[in-house]
Amino acid sequence: MTATETLEKPFELGFTYTRSTGPVIGRFLGALGERRILGARGSDGRVLVPPPEFDPLTAEPLDELVEVGSEGTVTSWCWVAQPRASHPLQAPFAWLMVQLDGADVPMIHCLRAPGMQAVYSGARVRACWAEQPAGRITDLCCFELVEVQS
């Protein structure tokens, strides 16, 4: 091989395996297909959404799933003025931390809003669902504001 020769090999990054969802995430996804949201009750009594498989305090398996509301309160947010192709929405939107009614910790999701000025911490939001739920995380498309303040 000379100093001017280059070795090349095509490479494609991919995940060549499938993973079972397990009992907790499987039930969570199944509920999303029914337009319901489940959380897990931890050893300290808090309801965690989405439900982890193991208690964050004890590392014990969690199996008590409880339904929480499909509405909640924005605890924090940031605006995305120019979405990327990989983002869940292709119009300007907000990433938000939303604490769903009945949950004790917020979850991260996206918010479809008419503009940045309409979003604020403390705003009430509701889940928007896929037209054809399939028991996948994308069944919960995004959230939208319950009321838009002028």
JODA-V30724 format. One record per residue. RES is the residue in one letter. BURIAL is + if it has 24 or more other ideal C-beta (glycine too) atoms within 12 Angstrom, else -. Layout:
BEGIN
res: {RES & RES}
burial: {BURIAL & BURIAL}
END
This chain:
BEGIN
res: {M & T & A & T & E & T & L & E & K & P & F & E & L & G & F & T & Y & T & R & S & T & G & P & V & I & G & R & F & L & G & A & L & G & E & R & R & I & L & G & A & R & G & S & D & G & R & V & L & V & P & P & P & E & F & D & P & L & T & A & E & P & L & D & E & L & V & E & V & G & S & E & G & T & V & T & S & W & C & W & V & A & Q & P & R & A & S & H & P & L & Q & A & P & F & A & W & L & M & V & Q & L & D & G & A & D & V & P & M & I & H & C & L & R & A & P & G & M & Q & A & V & Y & S & G & A & R & V & R & A & C & W & A & E & Q & P & A & G & R & I & T & D & L & C & C & F & E & L & V & E & V & Q & S}
burial: {- & - & - & - & - & - & - & - & - & - & - & - & - & - & - & - & - & - & - & - & - & - & - & + & + & - & + & + & + & + & + & + & + & - & + & + & + & + & + & + & + & + & - & - & - & + & + & + & + & + & + & + & + & - & - & - & - & - & - & - & - & + & - & - & + & + & + & + & + & + & + & + & + & + & - & - & + & - & - & + & - & - & - & - & - & - & - & + & + & - & - & + & + & + & + & + & + & + & + & + & + & + & + & - & + & + & + & + & + & + & + & + & + & - & - & - & - & + & + & + & - & - & + & + & + & + & + & + & + & - & - & - & - & - & - & - & + & - & + & + & + & + & + & + & + & + & - & - & - & -}
END
